[in-house]
């Protein structure tokens, strides 16, 4: 018959104390971890105040009001007012003039593919800034600096697929040349009025970055640069349009679109990429009015 070894009371007490201490440390760790998690969990931010936005331009900008309404709804903005007037003749405003004279706006957003040429100068030459300030002393005028037509001079684009052959370093250089021209124009107007009334949205820069990411295989579901465009001009396809709209939202509301649950247009994963890219590009560009 096997004789059981008698336990040592001192050893048993030591083991109990050790187990209690270990259990106590576990509880502290769990409690501390929960407390830490609670402290670092971001609180839901209140949606920004809705703005009265008037859009003007052409086919490279006409998609913006609808997308801006959709993004605004996703952000919880209930008092945004979006309107558009596409009259572009330098000899007259059309109903755009009536909107300016009424002063019922906070923001004017203008976009044409010839933003770096005389088109913007001609448009501003109609007295848009002066009349805008008269109608609303706090208004802001945003120029959507889109991607270049045909990727700019020096590129031979005959079909949409030709965009896959473009050297993106050259594409960026073409955009930067146009940007410097418009930055000078913005500086002149802003000095005249004593504040940033003319602001610039670097949509073309963001689009070039997106194309670079596609070449590097970092955009799920997209294999070629040309997939972001709709034709050879190029008008925007869903990816370029959504990115432009996120840049537009980031600049006008001075708020990141990251995390917004926007449906349709592109996939959820692509939305997240575009939101981050838009904020990183716009928030770091002083002429957009966010960076200090």
C-alpha positions in Angstrom: 0.0 0.0 0.0 1.3 3.4 -1.1 1.8 6.0 1.7 0.8 9.5 0.7 3.3 12.2 1.3 2.0 14.6 4.0 1.9 18.2 2.7 3.9 20.9 4.3 1.5 23.6 5.7 4.1 26.3 5.0 4.5 25.3 1.4 0.7 25.2 0.9 0.3 28.7 2.3 3.1 30.0 0.1 1.5 28.5 -3.0 -1.9 30.0 -2.1 -0.4 33.4 -1.6 1.4 33.1 -5.0 -1.8 32.1 -6.7 -3.8 35.0 -5.1 -1.1 37.4 -6.0 -1.0 36.2 -9.6 -4.8 36.4 -9.9 -4.7 39.9 -8.4 -2.1 41.0 -11.0 -4.3 39.5 -13.7 -7.3 41.5 -12.5 -5.2 44.7 -12.4 -3.9 44.0 -15.9 -7.4 43.5 -17.2 -8.8 46.5 -15.4 -5.9 48.6 -16.4 -6.1 47.5 -20.0 -9.8 48.3 -20.1 -9.2 51.7 -18.6 -6.5 52.4 -21.1 -8.6 51.3 -24.0 -11.4 53.5 -22.7 -9.1 56.5 -22.5 -7.8 56.0 -26.1 -11.0 55.2 -27.8 -11.8 58.2 -30.0 -15.1 59.9 -29.3 -17.6 60.4 -32.1 -17.1 63.9 -33.5 -20.0 66.2 -34.2 -20.5 66.8 -37.9 -19.3 70.2 -39.2 -21.8 73.0 -39.8 -23.3 72.7 -43.2 -22.2 75.3 -45.8 -24.0 77.0 -48.7 -22.0 75.9 -51.7 -22.3 77.2 -55.3 -20.6 75.1 -58.0 -19.6 76.5 -61.4 -17.5 75.0 -64.2 -17.9 72.4 -66.8 -18.0 68.6 -67.3 -15.0 68.1 -65.1 -16.9 69.6 -62.2 -20.5 68.8 -62.7 -20.4 65.5 -60.8 -19.2 67.4 -57.7 -22.5 68.6 -56.3 -24.1 65.2 -56.2 -21.1 63.5 -54.7 -20.7 66.3 -52.2 -24.3 65.8 -51.0 -23.6 62.1 -50.6 -20.4 62.7 -48.6 -22.2 65.4 -46.5 -25.0 62.9 -45.6 -22.4 60.3 -44.6 -20.8 62.9 -42.3 -24.1 63.7 -40.7 -24.4 67.2 -42.2 -28.1 68.0 -42.3 -28.0 71.7 -43.2 -25.7 71.7 -46.3 -27.1 73.6 -49.3 -25.5 72.7 -52.7 -26.4 74.5 -55.9 -24.8 74.9 -59.3 -24.6 77.3 -62.2 -22.6 76.2 -65.2 -22.8 79.5 -67.2 -19.2 80.2 -68.2 -19.4 82.9 -70.9 -17.0 85.7 -70.0 -19.6 88.2 -71.3 -22.1 87.3 -68.6 -22.9 85.2 -65.6 -26.2 83.7 -66.5 -28.0 82.7 -63.2 -24.6 82.6 -61.5 -24.7 86.4 -61.4 -28.0 86.3 -59.6 -26.6 83.9 -57.0 -23.7 86.2 -56.3 -25.7 89.3 -56.1 -28.1 87.7 -53.6 -25.1 86.8 -51.4 -26.8 83.5 -50.3 -23.6 81.4 -50.2 -20.6 80.6 -48.1 -18.4 79.0 -50.8 -18.0 79.1 -54.5 -16.3 76.1 -56.1 -15.0 76.5 -59.7 -13.5 73.8 -61.8 -12.5 73.5 -65.5 -9.7 71.5 -67.1 -8.1 74.8 -68.2 -7.7 76.0 -64.7 -4.0 76.9 -65.3 -4.7 78.8 -68.5 -6.6 82.0 -69.1 -9.9 80.4 -68.2 -9.6 81.2 -64.5 -8.2 84.7 -65.1 -11.2 85.4 -67.4 -13.7 84.1 -64.9 -12.2 86.1 -62.1 -12.0 89.1 -64.4 -15.8 89.3 -64.3 -15.4 90.7 -60.7 -16.4 87.4 -59.0 -14.3 88.0 -55.9 -15.4 91.6 -55.3 -19.0 90.8 -55.9 -18.8 87.7 -53.8 -17.3 89.6 -50.8 -20.0 92.3 -51.2 -22.7 89.6 -50.9 -20.9 87.7 -48.1 -17.8 89.2 -46.4 -16.7 85.8 -45.2 -17.1 83.8 -48.5 -14.3 81.6 -49.9 -13.6 80.9 -53.6 -12.1 77.4 -54.3 -10.3 76.5 -57.5 -10.3 72.7 -58.3 -6.9 72.1 -59.8 -7.7 68.9 -61.7 -5.5 66.5 -63.6 -4.1 67.8 -66.9 -5.9 67.1 -70.2 -4.0 64.4 -72.0 -1.4 64.4 -69.1 -0.2 67.8 -70.3 2.2 68.8 -73.1 4.6 66.2 -74.4 2.3 63.2 -74.0 0.6 61.6 -76.9 -2.8 60.4 -75.8 -5.1 59.0 -78.5 -7.0 56.4 -76.5 -7.7 55.9 -72.8 -5.2 53.1 -72.7 -2.4 55.5 -73.5 -2.5 56.8 -70.0 -0.9 53.5 -68.9 2.2 54.5 -70.8 2.6 57.9 -69.2 5.7 58.7 -67.2 4.2 59.9 -63.9 7.2 62.0 -63.0 6.5 64.0 -66.2 2.8 64.1 -65.3 3.6 65.6 -61.9 5.9 68.1 -63.4 3.2 69.3 -65.8 0.8 69.7 -62.9 3.3 71.6 -60.8 4.0 74.1 -63.6 0.3 74.9 -63.8 0.0 75.0 -60.0 2.7 77.7 -59.8 0.8 79.9 -62.2 -2.4 79.7 -60.2 -0.6 80.1 -56.8 0.6 83.5 -58.1 -2.9 84.4 -59.0 -4.2 83.4 -55.6 -1.4 85.3 -53.9 -2.4 88.5 -55.8 -6.1 88.2 -54.9 -5.4 87.3 -51.3 -3.0 90.2 -50.7 -5.6 92.5 -52.2 -8.3 91.4 -49.8 -6.1 90.8 -46.8 -7.0 87.1 -46.2 -7.2 83.8 -48.0 -10.3 84.3 -50.1 -9.0 82.3 -53.1 -8.1 78.8 -52.2 -6.7 75.9 -54.3 -7.6 72.2 -54.1 -4.8 70.0 -55.4 -7.0 67.3 -57.0 -4.5 66.7 -59.8 -1.8 65.9 -57.3 -4.0 63.5 -55.5 -4.9 61.8 -58.8 -1.3 61.4 -59.7 -0.5 59.8 -56.3 -3.4 57.4 -56.9 -2.0 56.4 -60.3 1.3 55.8 -58.6 -0.3 53.6 -56.1 -2.0 51.6 -58.8 1.3 51.0 -60.6 2.7 49.8 -57.3 -0.2 47.4 -56.9 -1.6 49.2 -53.8 -5.2 49.7 -54.9 -7.3 46.6 -54.7 -9.4 45.8 -57.8 -7.5 48.2 -60.0 -4.7 47.0 -62.3 -4.2 49.9 -64.7 -4.0 53.7 -64.4 -6.4 54.2 -67.2 -9.2 52.5 -65.2 -9.7 55.7 -63.2 -10.7 57.6 -66.3 -13.8 57.4 -68.5 -12.3 58.4 -71.9 -9.2 59.8 -73.6 -9.7 63.5 -72.6 -9.9 62.2 -69.8 -13.2 62.7 -68.0 -13.2 61.1 -64.6 -14.4 57.5 -64.0 -15.7 56.6 -60.5 -12.3 56.4 -58.8 -11.1 59.8 -60.0 -14.5 61.4 -59.3 -14.7 60.0 -55.8 -11.1 61.2 -55.0 -11.8 64.7 -56.4 -15.0 64.9 -54.2 -13.1 63.8 -51.1 -10.5 66.5 -51.8 -13.3 69.0 -52.3 -14.9 68.0 -48.9 -11.6 68.0 -47.1 -10.7 71.5 -48.3 -14.1 73.2 -48.0 -15.0 71.7 -44.6 -11.4 71.6 -43.4 -12.2 68.1 -42.0 -10.9 64.7 -42.8 -13.3 62.4 -44.7 -11.5 59.3 -43.2 -13.9 56.8 -41.7 -17.0 58.1 -43.5 -19.3 55.2 -44.6 -20.1 56.3 -48.1 -21.9 53.8 -50.2 -21.9 53.3 -54.0 -19.3 54.6 -56.5 -16.5 52.3 -55.5 -15.8 49.5 -53.0 -15.6 50.2 -49.3 -11.8 49.3 -49.3 -11.3 51.8 -52.2 -13.3 54.5 -50.4 -10.9 54.2 -47.4 -7.9 54.5 -49.6 -9.3 57.6 -51.4 -10.3 59.2 -48.1 -6.9 58.9 -46.6 -5.2 60.0 -49.8 -7.4 63.1 -50.1 -6.8 64.2 -46.6 -3.0 63.7 -46.7 -2.8 65.7 -49.9 -5.1 68.6 -49.1 -4.3 69.0 -45.4 -0.6 69.5 -46.1 -1.0 72.1 -48.9 -1.1 75.7 -47.6 -3.1 77.1 -50.4 -6.0 74.8 -49.5 -6.4 76.7 -46.3 -5.8 73.9 -43.8 -2.1 73.7 -43.3 -0.5 76.6 -41.2 
